[in-house]
Amino acid sequence: MKSFLKKVIVRTSFIVMAAATLILPVRGFADSCLDCHLELEDEAALSFKVDVHNIDGVSCAGCHGGDPASDDQEIAMDSRNGFVGAPNPLEIPQFCGKCHSDPAYMRQYNPSLATDQVDKYWTSHHGKLNRSGDEKAAQCSSCHGVHEMRPPSDPRSMVYSKNVPQTCSECHADADYMAKYQISVSQFQDYQGSVHGVALLEKNDLGAPACNDCHGNHAAMPPGISSIGRVCFQCHLAEGELFSQSPHKVGFDELGVPECAFCHGHHAVHALTDENIGVEQPSICLQCHSEGEAGYEAASTMKNEIIKLKKKYEDAETLIADAARKGIEVSDEQFELRNVRQSLINLRKLIHAFNPDSVVTTTESAMEAANEVYLAGVQSTEEVKTRRTGFLIFSVITLILVAILYVIVRKKTSYH
Amino acid sequence: MNNLLDWLRDRFQIDEVLSFVKKKDVPVHNHFAWYYFGGITLFLFVIQVMTGILLLLYYKPGADSAFESVQFLVTKVSYGWLIRSIHSWSANLMVLSAFIHLFSNLFTRSYRKPRELTWVSGMFLFVLSLGFGFSGYLLPWNELAFFATKVGTDIAGALPLVGKPLLIFLRGGEEVTGGTLSRFFGFHVAVLPGIFTVFLAGHLALIQFQGMSTPLHLEGKPLKRMPFFPDFALRDLLLWVVVLNIVALLAVFFPWELGVKADLFAPAPAGIKPEWYFMFMFQTLKFLPAYIFFLEGELVGIAGFGIAGLCLFLWPFIDRKAGRGERWKLVPVLGIVAILFIIVMTIVGYVMD
């Protein structure tokens, strides 16, 4: 019985496969959209070859509808066959959302891919403008491209983190394009010169934030004054915690001042130096605090503590470097010096608590370590002197010995 | 003094020794200065033995202790830095002095009959000195030495047939590990000194018995002669004091660096170099193409250096003319070409980093 069943299954499979082989070419399973558009050397078709959709098996019809199995243009591009053609910019979010908002459909391609992009988009400034009928407002294809979309992990993608600033700048740095919205167009230029921009664009540090890291992706919005701190604290966690407990947090909130951005700027975030705190120009503290105030005193104390440790660190570093150059083995001291440097970095971080007492306490313990390294540096310098003096004495002795030997040799040599 | 001599005379035949010493003399001529380099090499070797023994008091072989013990020695032990630095500088000067000694004897044909074995024993001593250098370089277990040893033993491992077993023998396994360090330590402080002492004793005995050779082109000419004791020995002593001062100067002003501890899992850092006296060979191997005809370029290079070394070993038996008092013009030509090759390739090795 089993053998009979087996025979039936095998033979039936064979017949079905043979029929499929004969019938399928006639039905034209090849993608007639691509066939024709490639023949026409249509740029969209040419670029679609590398598109992530095409690679994943979603053909032209997957977005534009129609019947790709038909070789007849009339049939293939007939609206009765679902053909929708190129969507209007205002329609694009829903157009893409047909698939991208459908978790069940998207699961087969990428189960981890979010499907809330369109929902988020409507909450963004771009989405709101789109809803209001503004065709210039950015939608999916403005940032992702049209027929040459690549995954964000692909360095050639428009939304690869290093390419994001350039992508955003296509609109946001275009004065004519943005004139209607009356917002600044200097963000890209400001960002390029900022610590974040230099890190990402010049040093290829992909951990550095691009536009979307602060503004969001699909729900892009300028962070409000109250949330600026939260945006920065995503990465600058320690500074965030210190600031949240500082007296500035309360004061800034009351005054409606943007937290981090008030001292550090926003798109043009520059590395601040020790000169930017304290009570001398160009200190930022002087923007709000004046002589006689507690804040003025606090700024002065914190600056002095930092400078005290910095000077001791630099002095120790000079001595240790000099000793190393002169051949003294100072690897232990170099290691300790790194600890002091770390303390100095921590001290600068501690400024964000705006608590002069904790700065003084931290400096005290760091100064102990710095002093030890400094003293080791002084000892190394002394050691170099001792070595060289020792060599000088040794040289004098050997010189005398050489002179005596020379005299003996000159006197005693007897040739024969 | 006389009492001591009488005391000795009663027990040993020292009169024979004294009369031998009195008779021993050195020919004086324009190339007299080259005679000093054998003595300088010997003096530097004595420094090596003495400082080496002192280093042994603190050195602890082993991947976990070698670097730390040398670091302790140069930072905490009184004059430890000086002893280590002198050992390193003196080692390098010893090899340099041995190079000069070798080539000066090649040009003056001192190897000719009856001094063939003096030359051969000297060649053994030279190769053993290079062995001392190669094995000693690894002992501080720092990054540069670790990778240089890796490259050096890789080259030995490239030899056909014997390469693999030789590599395993040198490294004590497939890779350079703490086992290699123990092995190199054993070579450096026991095996090589033992063999070296035998050849050194033979080399010195031959020189004492056969005396200094007169350069071939001056043979037969009337030359002044200087007594070896005390005249020549005093001059030797004078130079040794000068050399000691040079070693001290280098040790004080340019103490030998310790570097960074070797990390077996770290990628090779840039600028891996062998010791300078291996540089010309290393650089030549780097220049050779991957294949020369159907043979591997590296193998051809190793074979070339092997044949050249063997020829150098057996040179007294190749240049038979010298023994007959004839001057083979090829000798100075080959010598100069070899020196220029060594100098140029060494410089290129350092410049083309």
Interface residues (C-beta under 8 A of the other chain):
Chain A: K326 G327 I328 E329 S331 D332 R387 R388 G390 F391 F394 S395 T398 L399 L401 V402 L405 Y406 I408 V409 K412 T413 S414 Y415 H416
Chain B: D25 V28 Q71 V74 T75 W81 L82 S85 K224 R225 M226 P227 P230 D231 L234 R235 L237 L238 V241 V242 L244 N245 A248 L249 V252 F253 F254 P255 W256 E257 L258
